Amino acid sequence: MGRAERLGSRAERTRGAILEAAEGLFAERGFATTRLEDVAARVGIRRASIVYYFKDKRELYEAVLESVFAALLRQIEAALSSADPLPQRVEAGVSAWVDFVGSRPSFARILLREVADAGPERASALLRHTQPFTELIRKQVFERSAPEDQQLAPVDPLHIASTIAGATVFYVAAMPILVPEVGADLLSPQQLETHRTQVLRIVRRLLGTRGPRPTRAHASAPHRETP
């Protein structure tokens, strides 16, 4: 590897470390009270080094939003773009959403802060990041519907999206604070799996579908399909 490649790799790692530190701090403290000095201290660099990558705090914050929303979009798009029937694709998309937010709780906190602080001048900036999700759902869910999908219960996409997104954002961002006796345990793999199961049950009820049948190992036990 040449010197230019080494410098490039180092610069990419430093930029990534700045974004990661800033994401955590913006989630913990919000945009207004987070300082570039705080980000630099968390990374272990000087404040001036951050300005080399991002001209000011606003540009850094926008880069953080772009990073988290783009990562989420990739996961949701991969889930919804499969060749599976619509109910399975919807469930895969919901699972991808729960997995992402559960593994990146800073996203849930930033999203709540961003919505709370979004006045008229900030609303358009937030929509710039959320509009691709609207287009993705329209394309992959509504435009790809098959004749058999007409048997699904009629749902309002705005309400189902609000129900699913709201449940997980509140669970990840608020419940560890509101239920301190369990705290971080709510974000353990086991608890997140339980949350995913409950959210999928809600989705099935809304769509009028049923869950997967039991495996062969449990076929002998009395079973009622999960609604």
C-alpha positions in Angstrom: 0.0 0.0 0.0 1.4 3.4 -1.0 1.7 6.5 1.1 -1.3 8.1 -0.5 -3.5 5.0 0.1 -2.4 4.9 3.8 -3.2 8.5 4.2 -6.6 8.0 2.6 -7.4 5.0 4.8 -6.3 7.0 7.9 -8.5 9.9 6.9 -11.5 7.7 6.3 -11.0 6.1 9.7 -10.7 9.4 11.4 -13.8 10.7 9.6 -15.7 7.6 10.7 -14.6 8.0 14.3 -15.8 11.6 14.3 -19.2 10.6 13.0 -19.5 7.9 15.5 -18.6 10.1 18.4 -20.8 12.9 17.2 -23.7 10.5 16.8 -23.4 9.4 20.4 -23.1 13.0 21.7 -25.9 14.4 19.7 -28.1 11.6 20.9 -27.1 12.1 24.6 -27.1 16.0 24.7 -28.8 17.2 21.6 -27.5 19.6 18.9 -27.5 22.8 20.9 -25.4 21.7 23.9 -23.0 19.4 22.0 -19.7 21.2 21.2 -17.0 20.3 18.7 -14.6 20.2 21.6 -16.7 17.4 23.1 -16.6 15.4 19.9 -12.8 15.9 19.6 -12.2 14.8 23.1 -14.2 11.6 22.6 -12.3 10.8 19.5 -8.9 11.8 21.0 -8.1 14.5 18.5 -7.9 18.3 18.5 -10.9 20.4 17.6 -9.1 21.8 14.6 -8.9 18.3 13.2 -12.7 18.1 13.0 -12.9 21.3 11.0 -10.6 19.7 8.4 -13.5 17.2 7.7 -16.6 19.3 8.6 -16.5 23.1 8.4 -18.8 23.6 11.5 -21.1 21.8 13.9 -24.1 22.1 11.6 -22.3 20.3 8.7 -21.2 17.6 11.1 -24.7 17.1 12.4 -26.1 16.9 8.9 -23.5 14.3 8.1 -24.5 12.3 11.1 -28.2 12.4 10.0 -27.2 11.3 6.5 -25.1 8.5 7.8 -27.8 7.0 10.1 -30.7 7.4 7.7 -28.7 6.0 4.8 -27.7 2.9 6.8 -31.3 2.3 7.8 -32.5 2.8 4.2 -30.1 0.1 3.0 -31.4 -2.4 5.5 -35.1 -1.7 4.8 -34.6 -1.7 1.1 -32.9 -5.1 1.2 -35.8 -6.5 3.2 -38.6 -5.1 1.0 -36.9 -5.8 -2.4 -37.0 -9.6 -2.1 -39.2 -11.8 -4.3 -41.3 -13.0 -1.3 -45.1 -12.3 -1.1 -46.1 -9.0 0.4 -46.8 -10.2 3.9 -43.4 -11.7 4.2 -41.7 -8.7 2.8 -43.6 -6.4 5.2 -42.5 -8.6 8.1 -38.9 -8.6 6.9 -39.0 -4.8 6.7 -40.4 -4.5 10.2 -37.7 -6.9 11.5 -35.0 -4.9 9.8 -36.3 -1.8 11.4 -36.4 -3.3 14.9 -32.9 -4.8 14.4 -31.5 -1.5 13.3 -33.0 0.7 16.0 -32.2 -1.9 18.7 -28.6 -2.1 17.6 -28.2 1.7 17.2 -30.3 3.3 20.0 -28.6 6.6 19.3 -30.7 6.8 16.1 -34.0 6.6 18.1 -32.8 9.4 20.5 -31.7 11.6 17.6 -34.9 11.1 15.8 -37.0 12.1 18.8 -34.8 15.2 19.3 -35.0 16.1 15.7 -38.8 15.9 15.5 -39.2 17.8 18.8 -36.8 20.6 17.6 -38.1 20.7 14.0 -39.6 24.1 13.4 -40.6 25.4 10.0 -37.0 25.9 9.0 -35.9 22.4 10.1 -38.9 20.4 8.8 -37.7 20.4 5.3 -34.2 19.2 6.4 -35.8 16.3 8.2 -38.1 15.5 5.2 -35.0 15.3 3.0 -33.9 12.3 5.0 -37.3 10.6 5.4 -38.7 11.1 1.9 -36.6 8.2 0.4 -38.4 5.8 2.8 -41.8 7.1 1.6 -40.8 6.4 -2.0 -39.4 3.0 -1.1 -42.6 1.9 0.6 -44.7 3.2 -2.2 -42.6 1.4 -4.8 -42.0 -1.9 -3.0 -45.3 -2.3 -1.1 -48.0 -0.6 -3.1 -46.7 -0.8 -6.7 -45.6 -4.5 -6.3 -48.9 -5.8 -4.9 -50.2 -9.0 -6.4 -53.8 -10.2 -6.8 -53.6 -12.4 -3.7 -52.6 -9.3 -1.7 -56.2 -8.0 -2.1 -57.1 -10.5 0.6 -55.2 -8.6 3.1 -57.1 -6.4 5.5 -57.3 -2.7 4.3 -54.9 -0.6 6.3 -53.9 3.1 6.3 -50.2 3.2 5.6 -49.7 6.3 7.6 -51.2 4.7 10.7 -49.4 1.4 10.4 -46.1 3.1 9.9 -46.8 5.3 12.9 -47.7 2.3 15.0 -44.6 0.3 14.1 -42.1 3.1 14.1 -43.5 4.7 17.2 -43.5 1.5 19.2 -39.8 0.7 18.6 -38.5 4.3 18.9 -40.3 4.7 22.3 -39.2 1.3 23.5 -35.5 1.9 22.7 -35.3 5.6 23.6 -37.8 6.0 26.5 -38.4 2.7 28.3 -34.8 2.3 29.6 -35.3 5.7 31.3 -38.9 5.2 32.4 -38.2 1.7 33.8 -34.7 2.2 35.4 -34.8 -1.1 37.3 -34.4 -3.0 34.0 -32.6 -0.2 32.2 -30.1 -1.3 29.6 -31.4 -4.9 29.9 -34.3 -3.8 27.6 -31.7 -3.6 24.8 -30.3 -7.1 25.3 -30.7 -9.5 22.4 -33.3 -11.5 24.3 -35.5 -8.5 25.1 -35.2 -7.1 21.6 -36.2 -10.4 20.2 -39.3 -10.3 22.5 -40.0 -6.8 21.3 -39.7 -7.9 17.6 -42.1 -10.7 18.2 -44.7 -8.4 19.7 -44.4 -5.9 16.9 -44.8 -8.6 14.3 -47.9 -9.8 16.1 -49.3 -6.3 15.7 -48.4 -6.2 12.0 -50.2 -9.6 11.4 -53.3 -8.4 13.2 -53.3 -5.2 11.1 -52.8 -7.1 7.8 -55.1 -10.0 8.8 -52.3 -12.5 8.3 -50.9 -15.4 10.3 -47.5 -16.2 11.6 -45.3 -19.1 10.5 -46.3 -22.6 11.3 -44.4 -24.5 14.1 -41.2 -26.4 13.2 -41.4 -30.2 12.9 -39.8 -30.6 16.3 -42.8 -28.9 17.9 -45.5 -30.2 15.5 -46.8 -32.7 18.0 -47.6 -30.0 20.6 -51.0 -28.3 20.5 -50.6 -25.1 18.5 -52.6 -22.2 17.4 -51.1 -20.0 14.8 -50.0 -16.6 16.0 -52.4 -14.0 14.8 
